[in-house]
C-alpha cells in the first residue's frame, strides 16, 4: 500500500549545488586547566542546540523548508546536527491535452516539494595538545541543495556565526538539468569564484586565495585572518603578564599552527612563519 505521507516530486531541477565549509579557531591555553576550560567553553558555545539555531537560520536564508532535524552532543566533546530540507512548495498544473500547454498554476491537492539530496549538516571537532599549548576548534558544515535554491546565499551568515581564524570553502555544481527542448544545463548561475559572494568586510579581514576548475564547475577558496592580536588567542591569560620572550614564543606557535592549517601540510622545522 502506498504511503499517503510520502512527498511527490514534479518538475525536478537535477542540479546539485554543494557547499563544504570548514572553519578553524586557534587558541593558546598553557596549563591543563586552561585547556580543559577552553574545551568546555567551546562545547557550551557550539553545542547541538546552538548549532541547530544556526542551521535553521541558514535554511531561512536560502529559502528552504525543514523536513527533519537530527542532533547529537558527544562525550567528551563535539556535536553534530543534520537537517533534511526541501525547496519551497511547487505547484502542479492541470493540463487539457487538446489545448496548448498551460502555464504552471496552483491546484489545492497537488502541492509537492523538492527534497532529494537536500540537506544541511554540521560537525564540530575541538582538540588540544599539551606540547605547544595550542588548542583548536574545527566546524565542518555541508549545505547540499537541489533545484533553484543556492547554499551560497548563506555564506556570509555562516562566516559571521563563528570566530574563524582560517576558513576553507569548496563549492561544486554536479549533474545536469534539461530545458523544455531537451537541452542540458550543467550550471544555472554565473560564478567564477566563491569570493564573488563574500561581503566587503570579510574580504578586508581575510587574506584569500582561489583554486578553481571552471570547466568542472568546482570552486575552492581558503582564507586566513590578516590581523594578529595576541590577546585574542590567549585563554585565561593576558599578554601584559608575559615577558617579551614568552610572547614571541607563543606568537610563533600560534602562527605556525595557523599557517599549517591554511597550507594543509606540516611546515619544515625552523621555517620562519
Secondary structure, 3 states (H helix, E strand, C coil): CCCCCCCCCCCCCCCEEEEEEEEEEEEECCCHHHHHHHHHHHHHHCCHHHHHHHHHHHHHHHCEEEEEEEEEECCCCCEEEEEEEEECCEECCCCCCCCCCCCCCCCCCCEECCCCCCEEEEEEEEEECCCCCEEEEEEEEEEEEECCCCHHHHHHHHHHHCCCCEEEEEEEEECCEECCCCCEECCCCCCCCHHHHCCHHHHHHEEEEEEEEHHHCEEEEEEEECCCCHHHCECCCCHHHCCHHHHHHHHHHHHHHHHHHHHCCCCCCCCCC
